Amino acid sequence: MIIIHGMDNLQVLPRLLHKPLELALRTFPVAVVTGSRQTGKSTLVRSLPKEPQRSYLTLDNLEVLDRARREPEALVRSAERLTLDEVQRSPDLLLAVKRAVDEEKAPGKFLLTGSANLLLMQRISESLAGRAAYLTLWPMTRREQLGAGAAGAWSRLFDSEDRAWGDLLAAESTEPEDWRALARRGGYPIPSHELEDAETRALWFDGYTRTYLERDLQELSTVTSLVDFRRLMRAACLRLGNLVQQTEMGRDVGLPQSTVHRHLALLETSYQLVRVPAYAVNRTKRLLKTPKLYWCDTGLALHLAGETEPRGAHLENLILADLLAWRDSLVPHPEILYWRTVGGEEVDFVIEWKGRVLPIEVKATSQPRLADARGLLAFRAEYPDLSRAGLLLHTGTETGWIADGVLAAPWWRVI
């Protein structure tokens, strides 16, 4: 169970990653939980069943940080089992962890957290390959916010026959909700669960952005102009759901393509920006096609873009956020992709798992039409042996087959 400290009370909410983390600690000498700052990593690791011999240290504490930089070997040997929070602040610490693990490979010896993808950080040369399980904690899903400790119905859809999907979703216990309200509050625990009005959430998002730009970002790489970087963040958040066109973005914000490339990589490393690859049966071709751009949290994306009214792209982003949390709770991971043809046919998301693919289209309309299923029908015609039924998610209340092999369903019944 995850404890979230509220301003006036104490509430307990389960998180989807709790069981996978417990399994990782029983299996590997090192478990690493990464994700953007304020997703609840520290709360998650401190909520695990208490072990008398496990100590907790955070590198947000300046004394601990200084010790990690000066005496990393002594620090990692200071307890039989050790939790080290925000390890990206001292990259050399991972070398000391590796040496300690090589001496004693006891499961659960180290539990590490970081607000950056350690595998993508240039300053970190040690990946702990073969010694560590890596898990990602995304902002809270809608069902986590509701206390269910879960992601959407994705696994149940894959495990059921297509014709049973209507009944399956009708049996889901979630209630209707205004998707715009969910998009505005996002999934970070504090603004989504503790702050009740737009003004206080705006203050929180502003403070979050300042901390990210002025401290977290500088620990990943030197950024000479925070003004330019913030302008690029704004441009990215205005392009949710679009292809990543670095030259065009650079022209719009007045930056060279090489700088845009580097800044986007930093945003991805720190779990702010999310790139969704293109689907192709040939996996090599996926690497060559242009990805689509999304943000890790819709509330933060709206704040950075200066938008007050969510768009259809934000509804897409909400579905993606749920898919990311679901994906990273499973091994092996499902793949989340999109599909687009040169002729303009497109499917927002294609989920590849268990040898099949599930195409998903998201429409911010309460009355979906047959024309809204065009991309799904084209995809199923292109890949008849691989594709499951198509799923058209909308903002209305009715669930039904809108076309042969295409189920239209309210988004809130799925996530």
C-alpha positions as CSV (number, residue, x, y, z in Angstrom):
1,M,0.0,0.0,0.0
2,I,1.2,3.5,-0.8
3,I,1.0,6.2,1.8
4,I,0.4,9.7,0.4
5,H,0.8,12.4,2.9
6,G,-2.0,14.9,2.5
7,M,-2.1,18.4,3.9
8,D,-4.7,17.6,6.5
9,N,-5.0,13.9,6.5
10,L,-3.3,10.6,5.7
11,Q,-4.6,8.5,2.9
12,V,-3.4,5.2,1.7
13,L,-3.5,4.3,-2.0
14,P,-2.1,1.1,-3.7
15,R,0.2,1.5,-6.7
16,L,0.4,-0.8,-9.7
17,L,4.2,-1.3,-9.4
18,H,4.1,-2.6,-5.8
19,K,3.9,-6.3,-6.6
20,P,6.5,-6.2,-9.5
21,L,8.9,-4.4,-7.2
22,E,8.5,-7.0,-4.4
23,L,9.1,-9.7,-7.0
24,A,12.3,-7.9,-8.2
25,L,13.6,-7.7,-4.7
26,R,13.1,-11.4,-4.2
27,T,14.9,-12.2,-7.5
28,F,17.7,-9.7,-8.1
29,P,20.5,-8.2,-5.9
30,V,19.5,-4.8,-7.1
31,A,16.1,-3.3,-7.9
32,V,16.0,0.1,-9.6
33,V,12.9,2.2,-9.7
34,T,13.1,5.2,-12.0
35,G,10.5,7.8,-13.1
36,S,10.1,11.6,-13.2
37,R,10.3,13.5,-10.0
38,Q,7.2,13.5,-7.8
39,T,5.6,10.3,-9.2
40,G,5.8,8.7,-5.7
41,K,9.0,6.7,-5.9
42,S,10.2,7.5,-2.4
43,T,6.8,6.8,-1.0
44,L,6.7,3.5,-2.9
45,V,10.0,2.2,-1.7
46,R,9.4,3.3,1.9
47,S,6.0,1.5,2.0
48,L,7.4,-1.9,1.4
49,P,7.2,-4.4,4.3
50,K,9.7,-3.3,6.9
51,E,13.0,-5.2,7.1
52,P,15.0,-4.5,10.3
53,Q,18.3,-4.6,8.4
54,R,17.3,-2.3,5.5
55,S,18.4,1.3,5.9
56,Y,17.0,4.2,3.9
57,L,19.2,7.1,2.6
58,T,18.3,9.8,0.2
59,L,20.8,11.8,-1.9
60,D,18.4,14.8,-1.6
61,N,20.0,15.1,1.8
62,L,23.2,17.1,1.2
63,E,25.2,15.3,3.9
64,V,24.3,11.9,2.3
65,L,25.1,13.3,-1.1
66,D,28.5,14.5,0.0
67,R,29.3,11.2,1.6
68,A,28.2,9.4,-1.7
69,R,30.6,11.5,-3.7
70,R,33.5,11.3,-1.3
71,E,33.1,7.7,0.2
72,P,30.9,5.7,-2.1
73,E,32.4,2.4,-1.1
74,A,31.8,3.0,2.6
75,L,28.3,4.3,2.0
76,V,27.1,1.2,0.1
77,R,28.5,-1.1,2.8
78,S,26.9,0.8,5.7
79,A,24.0,-1.6,5.9
80,E,23.2,-5.2,5.1
81,R,20.3,-4.0,2.9
82,L,20.2,-0.5,1.7
83,T,17.7,1.8,-0.1
84,L,19.3,4.7,-1.9
85,D,17.0,7.4,-3.2
86,E,17.8,9.7,-6.1
87,V,21.0,7.9,-7.1
88,Q,21.3,9.9,-10.4
89,R,22.8,12.7,-8.2
90,S,26.0,10.7,-7.7
91,P,26.6,8.5,-10.8
92,D,29.8,6.9,-9.4
93,L,27.8,5.3,-6.7
94,L,26.6,2.6,-9.1
95,L,30.2,1.4,-9.5
96,A,30.4,0.9,-5.7
97,V,27.1,-0.9,-5.8
98,K,28.4,-3.2,-8.6
99,R,31.5,-4.1,-6.6
100,A,29.4,-4.8,-3.4
101,V,27.0,-7.0,-5.4
102,D,29.8,-8.9,-7.0
103,E,31.1,-9.8,-3.5
104,E,27.6,-10.9,-2.3
105,K,24.7,-11.5,-4.6
106,A,22.0,-11.7,-2.0
107,P,18.5,-10.9,-3.5
108,G,17.2,-7.4,-2.5
109,K,20.5,-6.2,-1.2
110,F,20.1,-2.7,-2.9
111,L,16.9,-0.8,-3.8
112,L,17.7,2.3,-5.9
113,T,15.5,5.1,-7.2
114,G,16.3,7.8,-9.7
115,S,14.5,10.7,-11.4
116,A,16.1,10.0,-14.7
117,N,16.6,6.9,-16.9
118,L,19.9,5.7,-15.7
119,L,20.4,3.6,-18.8
120,L,20.3,6.8,-21.0
121,M,22.4,9.0,-18.8
122,Q,25.8,9.8,-20.4
123,R,27.4,10.3,-17.1
124,I,26.6,6.8,-15.9
125,S,28.8,4.1,-17.4
126,E,27.6,1.3,-15.1
127,S,24.3,-0.4,-16.1
128,L,24.4,-3.2,-13.5
129,A,23.7,-5.6,-16.3
130,G,22.7,-9.0,-15.0
131,R,22.5,-7.7,-11.5
132,A,19.5,-5.4,-11.5
133,A,15.8,-5.3,-12.4
134,Y,14.7,-1.9,-13.8
135,L,11.2,-0.7,-13.2
136,T,9.5,2.6,-14.1
137,L,7.0,4.4,-12.0
138,W,4.8,6.7,-14.1
139,P,2.3,9.3,-12.8
140,M,-0.8,7.7,-11.2
141,T,-3.3,6.0,-13.4
142,R,-7.0,6.9,-13.1
143,R,-7.6,3.6,-11.3
144,E,-4.7,4.3,-8.9
145,Q,-6.3,7.6,-8.1
146,L,-9.6,5.9,-7.5
147,G,-7.8,3.5,-5.0
148,A,-7.8,0.4,-7.2
149,G,-4.0,0.1,-7.6
150,A,-4.4,-0.8,-11.3
151,A,-4.2,0.3,-14.9
152,G,-6.9,-0.1,-17.4
153,A,-8.5,-3.3,-18.8
154,W,-5.8,-4.0,-21.3
155,S,-4.7,-7.4,-20.0
156,R,-8.3,-8.5,-19.8
157,L,-9.0,-7.4,-23.4
158,F,-6.0,-9.4,-24.6
159,D,-7.0,-12.5,-22.6
160,S,-10.6,-12.4,-23.8
161,E,-12.1,-13.3,-27.2
162,D,-12.9,-10.2,-29.3
163,R,-16.6,-10.9,-29.3
164,A,-16.7,-10.9,-25.5
165,W,-15.2,-7.4,-25.2
166,G,-18.6,-5.6,-25.0
167,D,-19.7,-7.7,-22.0
168,L,-16.2,-7.4,-20.4
169,L,-16.2,-3.6,-20.5
170,A,-19.8,-3.4,-19.4
171,A,-18.8,-5.3,-16.3
172,E,-16.0,-2.8,-15.4
173,S,-16.7,-1.0,-12.2
174,T,-15.4,2.5,-13.1
175,E,-17.8,5.4,-13.3
176,P,-18.2,8.1,-16.0
177,E,-15.9,11.1,-15.6
178,D,-15.2,14.4,-17.5
179,W,-12.0,13.6,-19.3
180,R,-11.1,17.3,-19.3
181,A,-11.0,17.4,-15.5
182,L,-8.7,14.3,-15.5
183,A,-6.4,15.9,-18.1
184,R,-6.2,19.1,-16.0
185,R,-5.2,17.4,-12.8
186,G,-2.9,14.8,-14.4
187,G,-1.4,12.0,-12.4
188,Y,1.2,13.4,-10.1
189,P,0.0,12.4,-6.6
190,I,-0.1,15.9,-5.1
191,P,-2.0,17.9,-7.8
192,S,-4.1,14.9,-8.8
193,H,-5.1,13.8,-5.3
194,E,-4.5,16.6,-2.8
195,L,-5.1,19.9,-4.6
196,E,-8.7,20.7,-5.4
197,D,-8.6,23.8,-7.5
198,A,-6.9,25.1,-10.7
199,E,-5.0,27.9,-8.9
200,T,-3.2,25.7,-6.4
201,R,-2.4,23.1,-9.0
202,A,-0.9,25.9,-11.2
203,L,1.3,27.0,-8.3
204,W,2.4,23.3,-7.9
205,F,3.2,22.9,-11.6
206,D,5.1,26.1,-11.6
207,G,7.3,25.1,-8.7
208,Y,7.8,21.7,-10.2
209,T,9.0,23.2,-13.5
210,R,11.4,25.6,-11.7
211,T,12.9,22.7,-9.7
212,Y,13.2,20.6,-12.8
213,L,14.9,23.4,-14.8
214,E,17.1,24.8,-12.1
215,R,18.3,21.6,-10.4
216,D,17.3,18.3,-11.9
217,L,18.1,19.2,-15.5
218,Q,21.5,20.7,-14.5
219,E,22.5,17.3,-12.9
220,L,21.9,15.6,-16.2
221,S,23.6,18.0,-18.6
222,T,24.8,21.5,-18.9
223,V,22.1,23.7,-20.5
224,T,23.4,27.1,-21.3
225,S,20.0,28.8,-21.8
226,L,17.1,27.7,-19.6
227,V,14.9,30.3,-21.4
228,D,15.5,28.5,-24.7
229,F,14.9,25.1,-23.1
230,R,11.6,26.1,-21.5
231,R,10.5,27.6,-24.9
232,L,11.2,24.2,-26.4
233,M,9.2,22.4,-23.7
234,R,6.3,24.7,-24.5
235,A,6.6,24.0,-28.2
236,A,6.7,20.2,-27.5
237,C,3.6,20.4,-25.3
238,L,1.7,22.3,-28.1
239,R,2.5,19.4,-30.5
240,L,1.1,16.4,-28.5
241,G,0.3,13.6,-30.8
242,N,2.3,15.0,-33.7
243,L,5.4,13.5,-35.4
244,V,8.7,14.6,-33.9
245,Q,10.0,17.1,-36.5
246,Q,13.1,18.5,-35.0
247,T,14.0,20.9,-37.9
248,E,10.5,22.4,-37.8
249,M,10.6,22.7,-34.0
250,G,14.0,24.4,-34.2
251,R,12.7,26.9,-36.7
252,D,9.7,27.7,-34.6
253,V,11.7,28.3,-31.4
254,G,14.8,29.7,-33.0
255,L,17.2,26.9,-32.2
256,P,19.5,24.8,-34.4
257,Q,18.4,21.2,-35.1
258,S,21.4,19.8,-33.1
259,T,20.3,21.7,-30.0
260,V,16.7,20.6,-30.4
261,H,17.9,17.0,-30.7
262,R,20.0,17.2,-27.5
263,H,17.2,19.0,-25.5
264,L,14.6,16.4,-26.6
265,A,16.9,13.6,-25.5
266,L,17.3,15.3,-22.1
267,L,13.5,15.6,-21.7
268,E,13.2,11.9,-22.6
269,T,16.0,10.9,-20.2
270,S,14.2,12.7,-17.3
271,Y,10.8,11.1,-18.2
272,Q,9.1,14.2,-19.3
273,L,8.8,13.6,-23.0
274,V,7.5,10.3,-24.4
275,R,8.2,9.1,-28.0
276,V,5.9,6.5,-29.5
277,P,7.5,4.6,-32.3
278,A,5.8,3.7,-35.6
279,Y,4.4,0.2,-36.1
280,A,5.8,-2.1,-38.9
281,V,6.0,-5.8,-39.1
282,N,9.7,-5.4,-39.9
283,R,11.2,-4.3,-36.5
284,T,14.2,-2.7,-38.2
285,K,11.9,-0.3,-40.0
286,R,10.4,0.8,-36.7
287,L,13.7,2.4,-35.8
288,L,13.8,4.3,-39.1
289,K,10.3,5.8,-39.0
290,T,9.5,9.1,-37.2
291,P,8.1,8.7,-33.7
292,K,5.1,10.7,-32.3
293,L,5.5,13.0,-29.3
294,Y,3.6,13.0,-26.1
295,W,4.2,14.1,-22.5
296,C,4.4,12.0,-19.3
297,D,1.6,14.0,-17.6
298,T,-1.3,15.9,-19.1
299,G,-1.6,18.4,-16.2
300,L,2.0,19.5,-16.6
301,A,1.7,19.6,-20.4
302,L,-1.2,21.9,-20.2
303,H,0.6,24.2,-17.7
304,L,3.8,24.3,-19.8
305,A,1.8,25.1,-23.0
306,G,-0.2,27.8,-21.3
307,E,-3.4,26.0,-22.3
308,T,-6.5,25.9,-20.1
309,E,-8.8,23.9,-22.3
310,P,-7.7,20.3,-23.1
311,R,-7.7,19.2,-26.7
312,G,-8.3,15.8,-28.3
313,A,-4.5,15.2,-28.1
314,H,-4.7,15.4,-24.3
315,L,-7.3,12.6,-24.3
316,E,-4.9,10.5,-26.5
317,N,-2.2,11.4,-24.0
318,L,-4.4,10.2,-21.1
319,I,-4.8,6.8,-22.8
320,L,-1.1,6.6,-23.5
321,A,-0.2,7.4,-19.8
322,D,-2.4,4.5,-18.7
323,L,-0.8,2.2,-21.3
324,L,2.7,3.1,-20.2
325,A,2.0,2.3,-16.5
326,W,0.4,-1.0,-17.6
327,R,3.3,-1.9,-20.0
328,D,5.9,-1.3,-17.4
329,S,4.2,-3.5,-14.8
330,L,4.6,-6.6,-17.0
331,V,7.5,-8.8,-18.2
332,P,8.0,-9.1,-21.1
333,H,6.8,-5.6,-21.9
334,P,4.1,-5.1,-24.5
335,E,5.1,-2.6,-27.2
336,I,3.2,0.6,-27.7
337,L,3.3,2.0,-31.2
338,Y,1.3,4.0,-33.7
339,W,0.5,3.4,-37.4
340,R,0.4,5.7,-40.3
341,T,0.5,5.2,-44.1
342,V,1.8,7.4,-46.8
343,G,-1.8,7.7,-47.9
344,G,-2.8,9.3,-44.6
345,E,-4.5,6.3,-42.9
346,E,-3.6,6.4,-39.2
347,V,-4.3,4.6,-35.9
348,D,-3.4,6.4,-32.7
349,F,-1.9,3.4,-30.8
350,V,-1.0,-0.2,-31.8
351,I,-0.4,-2.5,-28.8
352,E,1.8,-5.5,-29.7
353,W,1.7,-8.4,-27.1
354,K,1.4,-12.1,-27.0
355,G,2.0,-12.4,-30.8
356,R,-1.0,-10.2,-31.7
357,V,-1.7,-6.5,-32.1
358,L,-4.5,-4.4,-30.8
359,P,-5.3,-1.1,-32.7
360,I,-6.8,1.8,-30.8
361,E,-8.2,5.0,-32.0
362,V,-9.1,7.8,-29.6
363,K,-11.8,10.4,-30.5
364,A,-12.9,13.3,-28.3
365,T,-16.5,12.9,-29.4
366,S,-19.5,11.5,-27.5
367,Q,-21.1,10.2,-30.7
368,P,-18.6,8.3,-32.8
369,R,-19.4,7.7,-36.4
370,L,-18.4,5.0,-38.9
371,A,-15.9,7.5,-40.5
372,D,-14.0,7.6,-37.1
373,A,-13.2,3.9,-37.6
374,R,-11.6,4.3,-41.0
375,G,-8.1,3.9,-39.8
376,L,-8.9,0.9,-37.6
377,L,-10.6,-0.8,-40.6
378,A,-7.6,-0.1,-42.8
379,F,-5.2,-1.5,-40.3
380,R,-7.2,-4.7,-39.9
381,A,-7.4,-5.1,-43.6
382,E,-3.6,-4.6,-43.8
383,Y,-2.8,-7.1,-41.0
384,P,-5.7,-9.6,-41.0
385,D,-3.8,-12.4,-39.4
386,L,-2.2,-10.3,-36.7
387,S,-4.8,-7.8,-35.6
388,R,-7.3,-8.2,-32.9
389,A,-10.6,-6.3,-33.1
390,G,-10.2,-2.5,-33.2
391,L,-11.0,-0.4,-30.2
392,L,-12.5,3.1,-30.8
393,L,-12.5,5.0,-27.5
394,H,-14.8,8.0,-27.2
395,T,-16.2,10.4,-24.6
396,G,-19.8,9.2,-24.6
397,T,-21.6,6.5,-22.7
398,E,-22.5,3.8,-25.2
399,T,-20.6,0.6,-25.9
400,G,-21.3,-1.2,-29.2
401,W,-19.8,-2.6,-32.5
402,I,-19.7,0.4,-34.8
403,A,-18.3,-1.6,-37.7
404,D,-17.3,-5.2,-38.4
405,G,-14.4,-5.9,-36.0
406,V,-14.5,-2.4,-34.4
407,L,-15.9,-1.9,-30.9
408,A,-16.7,1.7,-29.9
409,A,-16.4,2.1,-26.1
410,P,-16.3,5.0,-23.6
411,W,-12.7,5.8,-22.5
412,W,-13.7,5.6,-18.9
413,R,-14.8,2.0,-19.2
414,V,-11.3,1.0,-20.3
415,I,-8.9,3.1,-18.1
